[in-house]
Amino acid sequence: MNLSVETDSQESELIKNDDRYLVPGLVRGLAILQVFNQQTQEMTITEIAEILDVNRSSAFRLIYTLESCGFLRKASQKTYALDSKVMELGFNSLSKQSLLDLATPLMKELRDQTKLAVHLSILEGTHIVFINNVQSHGTFTSNIGLGTRWPAHATVIGQMMLADLSENEIRDRYKNFNQWETFSELTPKNLKELLQRLGFVKTQRSMVSWGHYNHDMAACAAPIFKQSTGKMSAVLSVSCPLGTYDEHYFKNEIADLVIQMADKISKFIY
């Protein structure tokens, strides 16, 4: 028998049952993370203080620490929610979860940041397919349903996904294609124009449609990549009526937020 292993085991058991070794602040910090669930996604400092049975000042310090470390985020002026870094705690199991499981909480976070409808799309043949949608908190309600299909050549989402393919793959997909419906001056009208357009798209981290597909709507799309292959697996996008934001703000500030969230999601896709 290995006496060293047995002694270590006995010592660990004694420590486990001795509260002197507990770090109260850490215990309370972990308790805060555990109070959030599907029914309670946002909480105020006062609510957290009541659950932990501590004063508001102590709760604030714990929340401030967790926020600084990236585990909590400000969801509104008064409430907090779990931040994406919590996901890294379960990295091994998360890497086995589906794209929808991993993307949905981050799509909600993007919705909270932008106040816009958020979408997740994949490429099927010559169409994009919407596989997840998160509605905005405002008066605008997106009419894009799960399974909605749009022509890839005519949308910034589709062009972004097509741009990740080789020229031979694109030619193969469109060899018998004759539905070159146009929606604006930026819509490719044939394969030659599509390939030219994709050459530009390849150089972009995001793509914005300012009424180019749906004439009264703005959209911004950014790619989500698989870590194992470096290939694009989906596209994250937001949409809203044209009057929601100034065009310059949408093409810069909103686009940056979409890129950042797409990059976050990419970290967990394997």
Buried (B, 14 or more C-beta within 10 A) or exposed (E): EEEEEEEEEEEEEEEEEEEEEEEEEEEBBEBBEEEBEEEEBBBBBEBBBEBBEBEEEBBBBBBEBBBEEEBBBBBEEEBBBBBBBBBEEEEEEBEEBEBEEBBBBBBBBBBBBBBBBBBBBBBEEBBBBBBBBBEBEEEBEBEBEEEBEBBBBBBBBBBBBBBBBEEEEBEEBBEEBEEBEEBEEBBBEEBEBBBEBBEEBEEBEBBBBBBBBBEEBBBBBBBBBBEEEEEBBBBBBBBBBBEBBEEEEBBEEBBBBBBEBBBBBBBBBB
